[in-house]
Amino acid sequence: MQKINFKAKGNDLRDAFHPIHLTEVDGTALRLVLIQGEYHWHLHPEEDELFIVVQGTLTVEFPDHTVQLQEWEGIRIPKGTPHRTKAEDQTVVLIIEPVQTDTRGVRIEDLGGGV
């Protein structure tokens, strides 16, 4: 067993929207991701996600509303929910989701729809 230095891992993030896998617990992955700019509209058809902002401010957009998260605030995104994330400044987010989750999600445009 080894400790995980979450702060150091967060400081090592360089590429926005490319999560790093920290560990897993009973089939649940803990991943850190750097968010800066705007990600595409997508969904995860089979998995819920939990976002916890570790550093910065995160905006999560849904088709009918927007949620702004500050440090140490989080949101659960139910499976099948269209969403996109964005941050003006570098923001570090802890993502908790099933280990098999494709972190890129399925693009809404690939489903033949729009938001």
C-alpha positions in Angstrom: 0.0 0.0 0.0 1.2 3.4 -0.9 -0.1 6.8 -0.2 -1.4 9.0 -3.0 -0.3 12.7 -3.0 -3.4 14.2 -4.7 -1.8 17.7 -4.6 1.4 16.6 -6.3 -0.6 14.7 -8.9 -2.7 17.8 -9.6 0.4 19.9 -9.9 1.7 17.4 -12.5 -1.4 17.8 -14.8 -0.4 19.5 -18.1 -2.9 18.7 -20.7 -6.5 19.9 -20.4 -9.2 17.3 -20.6 -6.8 14.3 -20.3 -7.6 12.7 -17.0 -5.0 10.7 -15.1 -6.1 7.5 -13.3 -5.1 7.7 -9.6 -6.5 4.5 -8.2 -9.6 2.4 -8.0 -11.8 1.1 -5.2 -14.2 -1.8 -5.8 -14.5 -1.0 -9.5 -14.8 2.7 -9.0 -12.0 4.9 -10.5 -10.6 8.1 -9.0 -9.2 10.3 -11.7 -7.8 13.9 -11.8 -8.3 16.1 -14.7 -7.2 19.6 -15.7 -10.0 21.7 -17.2 -9.3 24.9 -19.1 -11.5 26.1 -21.9 -14.6 24.3 -23.1 -15.3 20.6 -23.6 -17.8 19.2 -26.2 -21.3 18.3 -25.4 -21.5 14.6 -24.5 -23.0 12.0 -22.2 -22.2 8.7 -20.6 -25.0 6.3 -21.5 -24.2 3.7 -18.8 -22.4 5.4 -16.0 -22.9 8.2 -13.4 -20.1 10.6 -12.8 -19.2 12.6 -9.7 -17.1 15.8 -10.1 -15.4 17.5 -7.1 -13.6 20.7 -7.8 -10.2 20.6 -6.0 -8.8 23.8 -7.4 -10.4 26.7 -9.4 -14.0 27.2 -10.6 -15.9 24.8 -12.9 -18.9 25.5 -15.0 -21.1 22.5 -15.9 -23.7 23.2 -18.6 -26.8 21.1 -19.1 -29.4 21.6 -21.8 -31.7 23.5 -19.4 -29.4 25.0 -16.8 -25.9 25.7 -15.7 -24.1 24.9 -12.4 -21.1 26.8 -11.2 -18.8 24.9 -8.8 -16.2 26.4 -6.5 -13.4 24.5 -4.7 -14.6 21.6 -2.7 -18.1 21.6 -4.3 -19.3 18.8 -6.4 -22.1 17.5 -8.6 -23.3 14.0 -9.6 -24.2 13.7 -13.2 -26.6 10.8 -13.8 -26.0 8.4 -16.7 -27.5 9.6 -20.0 -27.4 13.3 -19.0 -26.0 15.6 -21.8 -23.5 18.0 -20.3 -20.3 19.9 -21.0 -17.6 21.4 -18.7 -15.7 24.6 -19.0 -13.3 26.7 -17.0 -11.8 30.1 -17.9 -8.8 29.4 -15.7 -7.0 26.2 -14.9 -9.2 24.1 -12.8 -8.4 20.7 -11.3 -11.3 18.2 -10.8 -11.5 14.9 -9.1 -13.7 12.5 -11.0 -15.3 9.5 -9.4 -16.9 7.0 -11.8 -16.9 3.3 -12.7 -13.5 2.2 -13.9 -14.9 1.2 -17.3 -16.2 4.7 -18.1 -14.9 6.2 -21.3 -13.9 9.6 -20.0 -14.5 11.2 -23.4 -18.1 10.2 -23.4 -20.3 10.0 -26.5 -20.5 13.2 -28.4 -24.1 14.4 -28.7 -23.5 15.2 -32.4 -22.5 11.6 -33.0 -26.0 10.6 -31.7 -27.5 12.7 -34.4 -28.8 15.3 -32.0 -28.2 18.7 -30.8 -28.4 20.4 -27.5 
